[in-house]
Every structure is written in C-alpha cells, then in structure tokens.
Amino acid sequence: MVAEYLSVLVFIFVGIGIVLFTFFLSKLIRPHNPYPKKNANYECAEEPIGDSWFRFNNRFYIFALIFVIFDVEAVFLFPWAVAFGELGLYALIEMIIFILILFFGLFYAWRKGALKWV
C-alpha cells in the first residue's frame, strides 16, 4: 500500500523536476537582449495609439461565454450522434433534456439582452 503511494510521489517529483529543468535550460539557452523598441507594445504591426488600460464592454465577455457553452454542446452532440443507434430511447430522452436546458439558457440570455453585440 505504501509502495503505491511512493510511486505516485516519485512520479510527482519527477514531473516537477522535468518542468523546472526545462525552465532552467530555456533560461540558459535563450538570447537575452532587451532594448526599448523590443519592449514596446505590439498591436498587429501598428504603433499603439492611446493607453492600453481601457475598459471593454462587459457584453463581449458574456457573449464569449455563451459561445463556449454552445460549443461544448456541439462537442457532446457528435459522439452521441455517432453512437445513436446503439444507445436507445433513454439516451434520446436524455439528449432532448440536455438540448432543452441549453435552449432555456439561450432564451434567458436573449431576454436579458446578452446577445446584443453593441
């Protein structure tokens, strides 16, 4: 029993050691020559205009979260669609409930105005 925990502990220490070694090795190998032009902000090959610390609209963040939720829905739908013939009626009912919950979330976001881009 203790040997099993010891192997996990060794695995963790070896993993941490590999990460620290690669960080150390990359610090030794990389070129280090900072100068003002190199340390300047870079925006699509254009000189930055104005301050970089300005507030974005909160809706962009919410819009991105809604996109991620429906992207995850697509990830769950593909394996289900591939194995649909073998799953049966129970899996069909579960997927209908899953899609209804997501549509309720979409309707809620639409009613709250989270889908308006501007």
Secondary structure, 3 states (H helix, E strand, C coil): CHHHHHHHHHHHHHHHHHHHHHHHHHHHHCCCCCCCCCCCCCECCECCCCCCCCCCCHHHHHHHHHHHHHHHHHHHHHHHHHCHHHHCHHHHHHHHHHHHHHHHHHHHHHHHCCCCCC
